[in-house]
Amino acid sequence: MVWTLFLRYVVTLASTFLVLGDPDSAQLDGAPPSKIAIIGAGIGGTATAHFLRQHFGPEVRIDVFEKGAVGGRLATVTVNHQDYEAGGSIIHSLNLHMQDFVKQLGLKYRKSVAGKTAVFNGEEFILEETDWYLLDLFRLWWRYGISFIRLQMWVEEIMEKFMRIYKYQAHGYAFSSVEELLHSLGGTGFCNMTRRSLTESLLELGVSQRFIEEVIAPIMRVNYGQNISIPAFVGAVSLAGAQANIWAVEGGNKLVCSGLLKLAKANLMKARVTTVSLHTAGESNLYQLDFTSPTEKGTEFYEIVVVATPLETGVEPGISFHNFEPPLPEITGSYHQTVASIVHGYLNCSYFGFPDPKLFPFTSVLTTDSPGLFFNSAASICPVNISTGFRRKQPQEAGIYKVFSQRPLVKEDLKILFKSYYSVQVTNWQAYPHYGSMQGLPPVILHDHLYYLNSIEWAASAMEMSSVAAKNIALLAYHRWNRQLEMIDQKDLMHKIKTEL
Ligand SMILES: Cc1cc2nc3c(=O)[nH]c(=O)nc-3n(C[C@H](O)[C@H](O)[C@H](O)COP(=O)(O)OP(=O)(O)OC[C@H]3O[C@@H](n4cnc5c(N)ncnc54)[C@H](O)[C@@H]3O)c2cc1C
């Protein structure tokens, strides 16, 4: 039995070398790699496949391993024959990679349906949006002074600097770590923002404590399920997402992932990768991937591997790494549990102080960080396909609501939030990093040609962040393969790019 396995291994290894040739000479003579593997078909993995295809050309075989559904944390659930986003749902208008994907794939923007938001502290609404923009502004000024203007300017400045990444990437520059990438965009200020808390940064900016507790905290709770002690950088990304100019993909955001796989002409391998092992032959390396599917076990060898799924402890299932000497750096930290419950039912408006549901004007309820509050947010949601003439359900009608909470809702919780309900669909996400468990930013380069995409999530977790990381890894892998080291970690890029033009 052991001999048979060993023989099979030798045959596989030999045939891989026959197919691949000598990988090291391939690099020196400028030949592209023969086989690249990506582990994970979420937006990060599929965008990586697309960018790798652009850089390495049509000959290279790109295998994308996926143990579950293509899309990963971009997923929908079906209620009453309609699909609803259960994971990543909103995209900022300045997320240029996502926009570009949608354009290239011929997908459509989903029509946005207007709705009003309010903040609930467990007893009453402390902030309510109205139909009048000027009145809302006046109320904000009355309650919080000019905090909201300071905040707006801060977020805009960060976004302006962040947008530099698109120029750098268009010129082909890559970064070997998340720190290098952030530093090139916003200097030490950006790097420090991954270590400093959001509260500290905002207080220093002159934003009032009351504004932080009543406005910022509810936004952090709905977007990241965490409190205002999360790092300032991810806080700023979250605040940008709370602005009005957001969009989503008609038919569901996950369509971008399946579309990118096709565009990249990548092979989807429906299997779970269990092990990545290093094989060294002379000066060249090959990575052996062992994988399992419900029907078979398999092994393949690759010259470049991109891990596009979180490796942190507790994010199941783990991938083990063998034969690396010294061993690969340990990826510490944990992911934050957020439970998305999609409920079809009648909202209990009385709980929010509106005994007559016809008078309940809000579609989204955010919450403050109050003890005893068992949910982060509750919102009336629209399906991923919006037909012309679509009308959002009124609170007196049975509607579809998405409730985010830290733990699964029990019957008593549901009874408080809903007068009655027909169905509840629960997705228990390992949603994004638990930022309190952060011990520095994980590496992007795990080994010579072995890369880790999800280290970017510790700066901020979002579809666009994974897309930025995907483009960076494709460029990084390409330049390292071709030994174009002058394209990696260049300093003073703004100046360089201006003089290049
Ligand atoms: C509830 C929720 C709400 C969110 N809201 C937003 C939002 O509004 N806007 C936004 O921009 N972002 C949002 N996000 C964050 C966003 O969804 C993620 O940052 C992004 O989708 C991560 O994509 P990824 O490809 O990097 O990882 P993932 O989507 O997690 O993809 C990893 C893939 O790898 C697969 N995999 C794992 N292990 C293996 C293995 N061993 N072998 C093979 N395959 C494997 C997994 O099945 C998965 O499909 C939200 C996330 C959640 C959970």
The ligand as a Tripos MOL2 file, in Angstrom:
@<TRIPOS>MOLECULE
LIG
   53    58     1     0     0
SMALL
NO_CHARGES

@<TRIPOS>ATOM
      1 C1        -21.9710   39.3940    6.6340 C.3       1 LIG1
      2 C2        -20.9270   40.0890    5.8260 C.ar      1 LIG1
      3 C3        -21.1860   41.3420    5.3010 C.ar      1 LIG1
      4 C4        -20.2210   41.9840    4.5240 C.ar      1 LIG1
      5 N1        -20.5280   43.1790    3.9450 N.ar      1 LIG1
      6 C5        -19.6750   43.7100    3.0340 C.ar      1 LIG1
      7 C6        -20.0830   44.8010    2.2360 C.ar      1 LIG1
      8 O1        -21.2090   45.2810    2.3160 O.2       1 LIG1
      9 N2        -19.1710   45.3190    1.3480 N.ar      1 LIG1
     10 C7        -17.9230   44.7720    1.1830 C.ar      1 LIG1
     11 O2        -17.1540   45.2800    0.3450 O.2       1 LIG1
     12 N3        -17.5360   43.7120    1.9240 N.ar      1 LIG1
     13 C8        -18.3830   43.1490    2.8180 C.ar      1 LIG1
     14 N4        -18.0210   42.0400    3.5220 N.ar      1 LIG1
     15 C9        -16.6450   41.5440    3.3940 C.3       1 LIG1
     16 C10       -16.4510   40.7990    2.0630 C.3       1 LIG1
     17 O3        -17.5180   39.9300    1.8460 O.3       1 LIG1
     18 C11       -15.1370   40.0210    2.1300 C.3       1 LIG1
     19 O4        -14.0780   40.8830    2.4690 O.3       1 LIG1
     20 C12       -14.7910   39.3840    0.7800 C.3       1 LIG1
     21 O5        -15.9080   38.7630    0.2120 O.3       1 LIG1
     22 C13       -13.6660   38.3820    1.0100 C.3       1 LIG1
     23 O6        -13.4150   37.6970   -0.2010 O.3       1 LIG1
     24 P1        -12.2350   36.6480   -0.3060 P.3       1 LIG1
     25 O7        -12.2680   36.0940   -1.6710 O.co2     1 LIG1
     26 O8        -10.9890   37.3200    0.1110 O.co2     1 LIG1
     27 O9        -12.5720   35.5180    0.7620 O.3       1 LIG1
     28 P2        -13.7930   34.4910    0.7530 P.3       1 LIG1
     29 O10       -14.9890   35.0910    0.1310 O.co2     1 LIG1
     30 O11       -13.9200   33.9940    2.1480 O.co2     1 LIG1
     31 O12       -13.3140   33.3240   -0.2070 O.3       1 LIG1
     32 C14       -12.5040   32.2590    0.2190 C.3       1 LIG1
     33 C15       -12.9930   30.9970   -0.4780 C.3       1 LIG1
     34 O13       -12.0690   29.9550   -0.2300 O.3       1 LIG1
     35 C16       -12.7740   28.7470   -0.0400 C.3       1 LIG1
     36 N5        -11.8840   27.8490    0.7320 N.ar      1 LIG1
     37 C17       -11.5300   27.9760    2.0380 C.ar      1 LIG1
     38 N6        -10.6610   26.9970    2.3810 N.ar      1 LIG1
     39 C18       -10.4830   26.2410    1.2740 C.ar      1 LIG1
     40 C19        -9.7070   25.0800    1.0000 C.ar      1 LIG1
     41 N7         -8.9530   24.5130    1.9380 N.pl3     1 LIG1
     42 N8         -9.7560   24.5300   -0.2430 N.ar      1 LIG1
     43 C20       -10.5410   25.1050   -1.2230 C.ar      1 LIG1
     44 N9        -11.2940   26.2030   -1.0100 N.ar      1 LIG1
     45 C21       -11.2560   26.7740    0.2100 C.ar      1 LIG1
     46 C22       -14.0130   29.1670    0.7200 C.3       1 LIG1
     47 O14       -15.0460   28.1950    0.5570 O.3       1 LIG1
     48 C23       -14.3390   30.4950    0.0420 C.3       1 LIG1
     49 O15       -15.2390   30.3310   -1.0310 O.3       1 LIG1
     50 C24       -18.9590   41.3730    4.3070 C.ar      1 LIG1
     51 C25       -18.6960   40.1110    4.8370 C.ar      1 LIG1
     52 C26       -19.6810   39.4650    5.5660 C.ar      1 LIG1
     53 C27       -19.4130   38.0820    6.0790 C.3       1 LIG1
@<TRIPOS>BOND
     1     1     2 1
     2     2     3 ar
     3     2    52 ar
     4     3     4 ar
     5     4     5 ar
     6     4    50 ar
     7     5     6 ar
     8     6     7 ar
     9     6    13 1
    10     7     8 2
    11     7     9 ar
    12     9    10 ar
    13    10    11 2
    14    10    12 ar
    15    12    13 ar
    16    13    14 ar
    17    14    15 1
    18    14    50 ar
    19    15    16 1
    20    16    17 1
    21    16    18 1
    22    18    19 1
    23    18    20 1
    24    20    21 1
    25    20    22 1
    26    22    23 1
    27    23    24 1
    28    24    25 2
    29    24    26 1
    30    24    27 1
    31    27    28 1
    32    28    29 2
    33    28    30 1
    34    28    31 1
    35    31    32 1
    36    32    33 1
    37    33    34 1
    38    33    48 1
    39    34    35 1
    40    35    36 1
    41    35    46 1
    42    36    37 ar
    43    36    45 ar
    44    37    38 ar
    45    38    39 ar
    46    39    40 ar
    47    39    45 ar
    48    40    41 1
    49    40    42 ar
    50    42    43 ar
    51    43    44 ar
    52    44    45 ar
    53    46    47 1
    54    46    48 1
    55    48    49 1
    56    50    51 ar
    57    51    52 ar
    58    52    53 1
@<TRIPOS>SUBSTRUCTURE
     1 LIG1         1 GROUP 0 **** ****
